[in-house]
Structures are given as structure tokens and as C-alpha cells.
């Protein structure tokens, strides 16, 4: 993730939309800010951050102001517990994604074999 952001970039790319703010309605403190960070990073990068340190401090501060939580509370968000798993599921559902399953992997492998077979002139 980019480390330096100017104010215009932060406003354009990291401002929570009204429908995103609604997802935060029942969350408070570090949970509220952590969820907001996960939500915007997923929307921006198409994936979740691997660690807290991956997210630029300016992004955290910008989001903290929007959700009314002190930026230092971000360090207290639990990156290993049940809550983050639930938050990721909520965010994937919000964006219309789901986790890949074993069936998806099997279907993909079958598709690759059929594509290779067809490319070899077998079809």
C-alpha cells in the first residue's frame, strides 16, 4: 500500500460513503475504527491488509476522524480474534464477494484441464 497520501487523495479515496457508515452503526472504539480500515482497504485494494502496519498512518488518521475514534485506538483492534473474521465476512458480503471454497478450486482445476485439452486440439 502507498505510504504517503495528500489531503485530496485521502478525501477522494478514503472517505466513507453513507452506506459504508451504516455498517459501523453498532460498532464502537477500536472495533469501529478497525472495521472502517478493513472496509476501505478492501474496497480500495480488493483484499484485506495482512497486518496493522500495512495501512498508512495517514489513512488511519483520516478514517479515525470520520468515525469519531482516536487514531491510536487502531492499535488495539484485535487482528487474531473472532471479531475480525466476522468483520471480513460482513465486508465481503457488502461488496458481493464470498470466500473461495474447495468446490471453487475443483471447478477451476477442471476448467484449466478442459482449456488445455481444447488448446491441444482435442476438441
HELIX and SHEET records of a PDB file:
HELIX    1   1 UNK A    7  UNK A   14  1                                   8    
HELIX    2   2 UNK A   18  UNK A   22  1                                   5    
HELIX    3   3 UNK A   29  UNK A   45  1                                  17    
HELIX    4   4 UNK A   52  UNK A   54  5                                   3    
HELIX    5   5 UNK A   57  UNK A   67  1                                  11    
HELIX    6   6 UNK A   71  UNK A   76  5                                   6    
HELIX    7   7 UNK A   82  UNK A   95  1                                  14    
HELIX    8   8 UNK A  102  UNK A  119  1                                  18    
END                                                                             
